[in-house]
Amino acid sequence: METKKVLVAGATGYLGQYLVKELKKRNYWVRVLIRKPAQKVKFENVDDYFVGQITQPETLQGVTQNIDWAFSTVGITRQKDGFTYMDVDYQGNANLLKEAQKTGVASFQYISAIHGDKLRHLKIFEAKEKFVDELKASGINYCVLRPNGFFSDMADFLQMAKAGRVYLFGNGDYKLNPIDGEDLAKVCVDKLLSGEKEASIGGPDVLSQNEIAALALKAWNQPEKITHLPDWTRKFTLWVLRTFTSPKTYGTIEFFLSAMASDNIAPQYGNKSLQDFFNSEVKNQKIPYWLLFKSMNS
């Protein structure tokens, strides 16, 4: 059987790198879209590199030439490069989609985020779901996945825990099931192969915010100190950000603060645990001398 040729856009990101590895494990021919040649060092055995800027359509000509499947994890959730969500999450992906249409790409998978279709009033989802609408109308076979939080997103809990205390809004009882990037990459490929059009994806463990905070503190060998802030402080923070800053500044925080105020539970996939991720992150970080001393004498 002929090997499918696959393009991964957003390949240098958290999920993108796992996706490239998973595709190569399954013996697909893989092209990655990168912004500059220096990023080639992030990959070991991809078949082709294409250097182009997702926001500059003239640099993308030919990126999908001879490609069967396109995967896009493109977004600016963690970037600070001056672009808006509409510039990247919508228009950048739309630029890629136009190339896919021109060259006859058979299937296009796009990664949004959990409840994106229900939270279009948030700036980040306004852009993501506008692209989803365009993808659905494109005539290309599509697959839209809306994963829960990544393990990497939970690092915010870990950073607070490092200082000995985690702060939560409300009572901390809202639940979520974040997923590891490696587990999610497997699901991405499986879902495209199965022909599923849309799906929400979560990890194997459904945890409350209190439980995640406790796991983060445990990873640092810290006592369980969790402070619950009244929910009005979350709402006030949102108001201040929306009133006095631009969407480029508040978009990601708006998403995070909104997500903290409800359950975010998706169908469960994978087998990697958040505690193992936290332990690994702590092991890989340089632990300050004072914290080592405190642990030895507690």
Solvent accessible surface area in square Angstrom, and as a share of the most:
residue,aa,sasa,rsa
1,M,241,1.07
2,E,153,0.68
3,T,68,0.39
4,K,84,0.36
5,K,74,0.31
6,V,0,0.00
7,L,0,0.00
8,V,0,0.00
9,A,0,0.00
10,G,22,0.22
11,A,0,0.00
12,T,32,0.19
13,G,34,0.32
14,Y,65,0.25
15,L,6,0.03
16,G,0,0.00
17,Q,56,0.25
18,Y,64,0.24
19,L,0,0.00
20,V,6,0.03
21,K,117,0.50
22,E,12,0.05
23,L,0,0.00
24,K,36,0.15
25,K,131,0.55
26,R,76,0.28
27,N,117,0.60
28,Y,28,0.10
29,W,62,0.22
30,V,0,0.00
31,R,24,0.09
32,V,0,0.00
33,L,13,0.06
34,I,3,0.01
35,R,104,0.38
36,K,109,0.46
37,P,84,0.53
38,A,73,0.57
39,Q,14,0.06
40,K,84,0.36
41,V,134,0.77
42,K,95,0.40
43,F,20,0.08
44,E,173,0.77
45,N,93,0.47
46,V,19,0.11
47,D,66,0.34
48,D,47,0.24
49,Y,69,0.26
50,F,43,0.18
51,V,65,0.37
52,G,4,0.04
53,Q,59,0.26
54,I,22,0.11
55,T,32,0.19
56,Q,78,0.35
57,P,69,0.43
58,E,111,0.50
59,T,45,0.26
60,L,0,0.00
61,Q,122,0.54
62,G,28,0.27
63,V,0,0.00
64,T,0,0.00
65,Q,91,0.40
66,N,100,0.51
67,I,6,0.03
68,D,46,0.24
69,W,22,0.08
70,A,0,0.00
71,F,1,0.01
72,S,0,0.00
73,T,28,0.17
74,V,15,0.09
75,G,20,0.19
76,I,12,0.06
77,T,46,0.27
78,R,149,0.54
79,Q,82,0.36
80,K,202,0.85
81,D,64,0.33
82,G,54,0.52
83,F,80,0.33
84,T,49,0.29
85,Y,13,0.05
86,M,66,0.30
87,D,55,0.29
88,V,8,0.05
89,D,0,0.00
90,Y,32,0.12
91,Q,69,0.31
92,G,0,0.00
93,N,0,0.00
94,A,1,0.01
95,N,7,0.04
96,L,0,0.00
97,L,2,0.01
98,K,109,0.46
99,E,12,0.05
100,A,0,0.00
101,Q,85,0.38
102,K,140,0.59
103,T,41,0.24
104,G,59,0.57
105,V,6,0.04
106,A,57,0.45
107,S,9,0.06
108,F,0,0.00
109,Q,0,0.00
110,Y,0,0.00
111,I,10,0.05
112,S,7,0.05
113,A,17,0.13
114,I,9,0.05
115,H,53,0.24
116,G,0,0.00
117,D,60,0.31
118,K,146,0.62
119,L,47,0.23
120,R,103,0.38
121,H,130,0.58
122,L,0,0.00
123,K,70,0.30
124,I,3,0.01
125,F,0,0.00
126,E,71,0.32
127,A,0,0.00
128,K,13,0.05
129,E,0,0.00
130,K,91,0.39
131,F,0,0.00
132,V,1,0.00
133,D,66,0.34
134,E,55,0.25
135,L,0,0.00
136,K,79,0.33
137,A,89,0.69
138,S,21,0.14
139,G,75,0.72
140,I,18,0.09
141,N,58,0.30
142,Y,40,0.15
143,C,2,0.01
144,V,0,0.00
145,L,0,0.00
146,R,12,0.04
147,P,3,0.02
148,N,7,0.04
149,G,18,0.18
150,F,41,0.17
151,F,3,0.01
152,S,36,0.23
153,D,41,0.21
154,M,13,0.06
155,A,31,0.24
156,D,55,0.29
157,F,6,0.02
158,L,1,0.01
159,Q,98,0.44
160,M,58,0.26
161,A,0,0.00
162,K,45,0.19
163,A,84,0.65
164,G,7,0.07
165,R,92,0.34
166,V,0,0.00
167,Y,103,0.39
168,L,1,0.00
169,F,37,0.16
170,G,25,0.24
171,N,96,0.49
172,G,1,0.01
173,D,83,0.43
174,Y,95,0.36
175,K,90,0.38
176,L,23,0.11
177,N,0,0.00
178,P,4,0.02
179,I,0,0.00
180,D,12,0.06
181,G,0,0.00
182,E,47,0.21
183,D,4,0.02
184,L,0,0.00
185,A,1,0.00
186,K,76,0.32
187,V,12,0.07
188,C,0,0.00
189,V,0,0.00
190,D,68,0.35
191,K,22,0.09
192,L,11,0.05
193,L,92,0.46
194,S,82,0.53
195,G,41,0.39
196,E,69,0.31
197,K,86,0.36
198,E,66,0.30
199,A,15,0.12
200,S,40,0.26
201,I,0,0.00
202,G,0,0.00
203,G,0,0.00
204,P,35,0.22
205,D,58,0.30
206,V,53,0.31
207,L,27,0.13
208,S,9,0.06
209,Q,4,0.02
210,N,35,0.18
211,E,82,0.37
212,I,0,0.00
213,A,0,0.00
214,A,24,0.19
215,L,39,0.20
216,A,0,0.00
217,L,1,0.00
218,K,135,0.57
219,A,12,0.09
220,W,8,0.03
221,N,117,0.60
222,Q,16,0.07
223,P,67,0.42
224,E,126,0.56
225,K,87,0.37
226,I,36,0.18
227,T,40,0.23
228,H,85,0.38
229,L,56,0.28
230,P,67,0.42
231,D,51,0.26
232,W,162,0.57
233,T,30,0.17
234,R,21,0.08
235,K,120,0.51
236,F,112,0.47
237,T,51,0.30
238,L,13,0.06
239,W,137,0.48
240,V,48,0.27
241,L,26,0.13
242,R,105,0.38
243,T,70,0.41
244,F,144,0.60
245,T,50,0.29
246,S,49,0.31
247,P,53,0.33
248,K,109,0.46
249,T,76,0.44
250,Y,17,0.06
251,G,0,0.00
252,T,40,0.23
253,I,73,0.37
254,E,5,0.02
255,F,45,0.19
256,F,73,0.30
257,L,7,0.04
258,S,26,0.17
259,A,29,0.23
260,M,17,0.08
261,A,30,0.24
262,S,49,0.31
263,D,74,0.38
264,N,13,0.07
265,I,82,0.41
266,A,5,0.04
267,P,77,0.49
268,Q,106,0.47
269,Y,65,0.25
270,G,40,0.39
271,N,125,0.64
272,K,72,0.30
273,S,34,0.22
274,L,4,0.02
275,Q,30,0.13
276,D,92,0.48
277,F,34,0.14
278,F,0,0.00
279,N,68,0.35
280,S,53,0.34
281,E,55,0.24
282,V,12,0.07
283,K,172,0.73
284,N,118,0.61
285,Q,53,0.23
286,K,188,0.80
287,I,56,0.28
288,P,40,0.25
289,Y,167,0.63
290,W,135,0.47
291,L,3,0.01
292,L,85,0.42
293,F,108,0.45
294,K,86,0.36
295,S,43,0.27
296,M,142,0.63
297,N,97,0.50
298,S,122,0.79
